[in-house]
């Protein structure tokens, strides 16, 4: 083993490349005891060198690099100045950082969402025989933040986000998006003399902390659960200012770790203060009815509606000019649907939709959608609402070119949750340079029931990402694992040429192994869920790993039952009445009896496993 090492960076190294070199030094100190730091010159007496940087900055020089894409990683043993060395490089500064984390994994480190799992005995040093070039299977890897509900990241402050985003970089996620809701205080819209005067968190529900609560000691002296970075019971202006600071902080941390950022903008869902500008404002069909949407009497080309939507876009980028993407879609429960026929005709005149797929066939397909919550009626409404939305957004982004009036005319538009029946026409109707984030159903096992629709996206023409649910809010606070279903979907996405995926979740504690599986499969076409689970569990649990695997498989089985059954969706949906709605006479449902038995089998398997921290968590 070498007695001393050097970590070399180029004189023109970027800030992110310097951070990558510092991260490498951190792992070398922890694993092998080397007291190193990044330098531009070879330290005296060095026996082994790490050459850190991209082709433009790496001390090894461009000749050491094969042709790499922007996200490509390189680990290659070479000789440098007569000494053995390892090039730790990439096609860009962020790829250099990912290469460092790839190398640390080869030393024996494994990544979790809350920290690192260090090996009891690292791999032998120095690394030899490496000549690894790796490009991503999926170049688009989104992680969703903010979201809604107190059990999710809407309740996190920067003390939570900073280490979490650091771990996402180790899993090689390259994009985050901030999922804002209209009623949250993150975007302060002003329009024709009117402005926002109200905002809240988690749909306006409040969560007092009382002395009779289980776990009361975990909350210190707090009397109410609230986001630690936002003021409680403050004025709207104070709340909005703190919310904006939090959002800027999230994006700054993500960008410092090589990630691009997106923000959602609700262009057809408005704060109630702006209802007077809509000809037919209706309460949104959502918890609390906190906002308004266009109703049946709202004309598609109403100038007030169009200008109000443009004002939201300008306010979003005026507030967050650092955002690279704007995510737009329709409200979850489509309400503005009546003008779908006119909207389709206008789109057809511009883009020739009927020659690809006639409207009648689109509606017929929606009416045959199988196993969808709300049934065929909801599916048809979604299609009609999305046709209206596509025509409206065509007006906003193509005809009016609203982005030209913002600080980010180069921002890309991501169209979210468009009905699957409209997939075949997306390459014609969406603006050039835009992307799709598809939502086929609430959970992975439900998407698998209609997996054939994944082949309908013109993935070669429109970059498309599928929303992968790790933890569904409809199933709620129960333990959930979806690694098996997600790994199947990733195989389908690869086969159909999709660009990537986005996560959807609320709780994170259960999902280290599923995220590790996603991360591996995003880069290694040979990776499998079983291989990842075994690799992690052997390190987390030692000789008892097989019992833990059996326990996790039981939880995955229960998760599928809950996702696909008659009772599971909505079982512990986290709203008032979550428990009391089940307090009614009658036999215990057979479906839930099977689920309970599955959880009990998982517990029994865990009792046979070694009592390490991971096992204790699941017990």
Buried (B, 14 or more C-beta within 10 A) or exposed (E): EBEEBBBBBBEEBBEBBBBBBBBBBBBBEBBBEBEBEBBEEBBEEBEBBBBBBBBBBBBBEEEBBEEBEBBBBBBBBBEBEEBBBBBBBBBBBBBBBBBBBBBBBBBBBBBBBEEBBBEEEBEEBBBEEBEEBBBBBBBBBBBBBBBBBBBBBBBBBBEBBBBBBBBBBBBBBBBBBBBBBBBBBBBBBBBEEBBBEBBBBBBEBEEEBEEEEEEEEEEEEEEEBBBEBBEEEEEBBEBBBBBBEBBBBBBBBBBBBBBBBBBBBBBBBBBBBBBEBBEBBBBBEBBBEBBBBBBEEBBBEBEBBBBBBBBBBBBBBBBBEBBBBBBBBBBEBBBBBBBBEBBBBBBBEBBEBBEBBEBEEBBEBBBEBEEBEEEEEBBBBBBBBBBBBBBBBBBBBBEBEBBEBBBBEEBBBBBBBBBBBBBBBBBBBBBEEBBBBBBBBBBBBBBBBBBEBBEBBBBEEBBBBBBBBBBBBBBBBBBBBBBBBBBBBBBBBBEBEBBBBBBBBBBBEBBBBBBBBBBBBBBBEEBBBBEBBBBBBBBBBBEBBBBBBBBBBBBBBBBBBBBBBEBBBBBBBBBEEBEEEEEEEEEEBEBBEEBEEBBEBBBEBBEEBBEEEBBEEBE
